[in-house]
Amino acid sequence: MASSALLLALACVLAQPVACYVAPQHGAVAGRSSSPALGHSAAHTEVPEEDADGLVGVAAISASVGALLGWLHTRRQQAAAGAAATAVAMSPIAATAMVEYSNVQYLGGTDQVDINNANVQAYRQFPGMYPTAAGQIATHGPYKDVADVYNIPGLKDDVKNIIKKYEKNLVCLPPSPAYFLDRINNGMYR
């Protein structure tokens, strides 16, 4: 839409000098009037019919372009909606999305939390887990087993004890691309 409007504006700017151009009269000398009073015949002062048609055509094109630009200016929203509808209609296919995740209950809706897919906020239900232990679990992985969380480099013993306390509430499911990337920040702030 923007490129077509830019091309249209460029065409108007380039066509404007053509619309204002007055062709020199045939047989007239520069700086002299070609009036019949100076002895020139009236036939030399007439604009040939083919030049008149060209000027009328240029004027018609200029008026058409001006009308189109005026319409686009007053109907910006409709023109943008039409361009958006065209873009949507020309898109090859809709993106495929996972509508239903079979293990959604382990993302924080129950007392069981999936260490590979749950967001860091899901650990808030376990006192002492959030933010330190939860952050360590969420920033590392993927895990093959719940016991793999104890192999996190630099994990302190007091954090390991907190994880051990809630180990029965942790499950390890295969990482889902839709959830694994959002374990730290899923955009939910409340």
C-alpha positions in Angstrom: 0.0 0.0 0.0 2.7 2.4 0.9 4.8 1.7 -2.1 1.8 2.1 -4.5 0.9 5.4 -2.8 4.6 6.5 -3.2 4.6 5.6 -6.9 1.3 7.4 -7.4 2.6 10.5 -5.7 5.9 10.3 -7.7 3.8 10.1 -10.9 1.9 13.2 -9.9 5.0 15.1 -9.2 6.6 14.1 -12.4 3.4 14.8 -14.5 2.8 18.2 -13.0 5.5 20.0 -15.2 3.9 18.3 -18.3 0.5 19.7 -17.4 1.9 23.2 -17.1 4.1 23.1 -20.2 3.0 25.2 -23.1 4.4 24.1 -26.5 6.0 26.9 -28.6 4.0 27.9 -31.6 5.1 26.7 -34.9 7.0 29.3 -36.9 7.3 31.8 -34.0 10.7 33.3 -33.3 11.8 33.4 -29.6 11.0 36.7 -28.0 8.6 37.9 -30.8 4.9 37.8 -30.8 3.2 35.9 -33.6 0.2 38.1 -33.8 -1.4 38.8 -37.2 -0.7 42.5 -36.8 3.0 41.8 -37.4 2.3 40.2 -40.7 2.0 36.6 -39.7 -1.0 34.7 -40.8 -3.5 33.5 -38.3 -2.9 29.9 -39.4 0.5 30.0 -37.7 -1.0 31.0 -34.3 -3.4 28.1 -34.1 -2.4 25.1 -32.0 -2.5 22.0 -34.1 -5.3 19.6 -33.2 -2.9 16.7 -32.3 -1.1 18.9 -29.7 -4.5 20.0 -28.3 -5.5 16.3 -27.9 -2.2 15.6 -26.1 -2.7 18.5 -23.7 -6.3 17.4 -23.0 -5.1 13.9 -22.3 -2.4 15.1 -19.9 -5.0 17.3 -18.1 -7.4 14.3 -17.9 -4.7 12.1 -16.4 -3.7 14.8 -13.9 -7.3 15.2 -12.9 -7.8 11.5 -12.6 -4.7 11.1 -10.4 -5.8 14.1 -8.3 -9.2 12.5 -7.8 -7.7 9.2 -6.9 -5.3 10.8 -4.3 -8.3 12.8 -2.9 -10.3 9.6 -2.5 -7.4 7.8 -0.9 -6.9 10.8 1.5 -10.6 10.8 2.6 -10.9 7.0 2.8 -7.6 6.1 4.4 -9.2 3.5 6.7 -11.1 1.8 3.9 -8.0 1.7 1.7 -5.9 0.3 4.5 -8.5 -2.3 5.2 -8.6 -3.3 1.6 -4.8 -3.6 1.5 -4.8 -5.7 4.6 -7.6 -8.0 3.3 -5.6 -8.4 0.1 -2.5 -9.3 2.0 -4.4 -11.9 4.1 -6.1 -13.3 1.0 -2.7 -13.7 -0.7 -1.0 -15.4 2.2 -0.3 -19.1 1.4 -1.7 -20.8 4.5 -2.5 -20.1 8.0 0.2 -21.0 10.6 -0.5 -24.3 12.3 -0.8 -23.9 16.1 -1.1 -26.4 18.8 -4.7 -26.0 20.0 -4.6 -28.4 22.9 -1.7 -29.6 25.0 -2.5 -32.9 26.6 -0.2 -32.2 29.6 -1.6 -28.8 30.5 -2.4 -29.8 34.0 1.4 -30.0 34.7 2.0 -26.4 33.8 0.8 -25.1 37.2 -2.8 -26.0 37.4 -2.3 -28.9 39.9 0.2 -29.8 42.6 2.3 -31.6 39.9 4.7 -29.4 38.0 6.6 -30.4 34.8 10.2 -29.3 35.1 10.7 -29.2 31.3 7.6 -27.1 30.3 6.2 -25.2 33.3 6.8 -21.5 33.7 8.8 -20.3 36.6 5.6 -18.9 38.1 4.2 -22.4 38.5 6.6 -23.1 41.4 5.0 -20.3 43.6 2.7 -22.9 45.1 5.7 -24.5 46.8 7.0 -22.3 49.7 10.7 -21.6 49.3 10.9 -22.8 45.6 10.2 -19.4 44.0 12.3 -17.5 42.9 15.7 -19.1 43.5 15.1 -22.9 43.0 12.4 -22.2 40.4 14.8 -19.9 38.5 17.6 -22.5 38.5 15.3 -25.2 37.3 13.7 -23.1 34.5 17.0 -21.6 33.2 18.6 -25.0 32.8 17.4 -28.2 31.0 15.9 -29.9 29.2 15.9 -32.8 31.7 15.6 -36.5 31.1 14.6 -37.2 34.7 13.6 -35.3 37.8 16.9 -36.3 39.5 18.8 -34.3 36.7 17.9 -31.0 38.5 20.5 -31.9 41.2 23.2 -31.8 38.5 22.7 -28.0 37.8 26.1 -26.4 38.0 26.6 -24.1 41.1 23.4 -25.3 42.8 23.8 -24.7 46.6 22.9 -27.4 49.1 20.1 -25.4 50.7 18.4 -25.0 47.3 18.9 -28.7 46.7 17.2 -29.4 50.0 14.2 -27.3 49.0 13.9 -29.1 45.7 14.2 -32.5 47.5 11.3 -31.4 49.8 9.0 -31.1 46.7 10.5 -33.7 44.5 7.3 -35.8 44.6 5.5 -32.9 43.1 7.8 -32.6 40.1 7.4 -34.6 36.9 9.6 -34.7 33.8 7.8 -34.8 30.5 9.4 -34.3 27.1 10.0 -30.7 26.3 7.3 -29.1 24.1 8.6 -26.3 21.8 5.5 -24.2 22.6 6.2 -24.1 26.3 9.9 -24.8 26.7 10.9 -21.4 25.4 8.5 -19.5 27.7 9.6 -21.1 31.0 11.3 -17.8 32.3 8.9 -15.2 30.9 5.6 -16.1 29.4 4.3 -12.6 29.3 1.9 -13.0 32.3 2.7 -10.6 35.0 -0.1 -11.1 37.5 
